[in-house]
């Protein structure tokens, strides 16, 4: 344990893993005041800025890889107060935060939410950063209501979510835009007076321009906040001039970058948090409808399995035929030249997957109103009895009407173990 004494106005950046106890005085963390006796944990991969509101003493229990840095300057840029000040002028307002990776988007959202909560406002946060979401599990655009200041949005219950099923927005632009719009619509139905939208750090290149442009067009925010060190995202802002109110905020001078290893660990931590109490459910393929997959869209052709096994030189577990595609699930390694032969023989596209590619695939479990109930993981498929086994903390299999196939494959400990490639099956 280390003891840190701070004079009023001094700050310290603490990177996790660490446990912090405020033993004397008061400090501010992301706009939330923590007084003597308050204790909180900094997760591995996260860095918390603590600013002394008075002379203060901190007790730090340090993890093996954590660090802290003392500073005499203000850790949260004073310009960041401008967003909360605007929101306090009355009326419901929607703000979207844009910025490159490691510019403090999530920190600005949390800081603004805490400042507004301290002033008596109820805040909705839409976290559309599917790879590094603090609201909801990875692969989900999450919505939460912040009704009191909090150290972390991970501690706020998920109100609603839209399942994308991947950590990267590439290849999922329609889902990213639709999901963000739906979560904002849900927030508008709530009692929230302000809606803050966090976004991904995908800001460079043609696809990034298109994604941000369409997301802004769909949501039509009242305010757009640009976090940048110089002018690195002006290319996103130029087409918006005259149409939206734009605030340009600086990046904190002591901003700590998050490594790839830390990002993966944070996703694992979030995944484990959202699968507590996991158990296996049996879902009947004749009762539910599959989404985001070719499976279930054709006519099952068990009589074709023998022929396809000879062509692909492997065991064929399942065959479906639709007017535009032949859908096949195989066991083991298949002959790649056989896929070309199937295209020639049937004059249609072939979608093929090894069953191992689907094991532990993340799933979105939706009710009949297409609302996300929970996530789950595909354990096994049995095409003969039309059932598949899903691990999930959801208890009522009868509530599930739709199952969305995701793209990440995750082991029992929440760690990434591969992915389903877009367009395979």
Secondary structure, DSSP 8 states (H G I E B T S, - for coil): -EEEEE-TT-EEEEEBSEEEEEEESEEEETTEEEETT-EEEE-BT-EEEEEESSSEEEEEEE-TT-EEEEESS-SS-GGGHHHHHHHTTSS-EEEEEEE-TTS-HHHHHHHHHHHHHHTT--EEEEE--TTS-SSSSTTEEEEEEE-S--S-GGGS---EEEE---SS-TT-HHHHHHHHHHHHHHHHHTT-SEEEEE--S--SSHHHHHHHHHHHHHH--SEEEEE-SSSTTHHHHGGGTTTSEEEEE---TT-----HHHHHHHHHHHHHHTTTT-EEEEEETTTSEEESSSTTSSEE-GGGHHHHHHHHTSEEEEEEE-SSEEEEEEES---HHHHHHHHHHHTSEEEEEEGGGTTTEEEEEE-TT--EEEEEEEEEEETTTTEEEEEES---GGG--EEEEEEEEE-TTS-EEEE--TT--
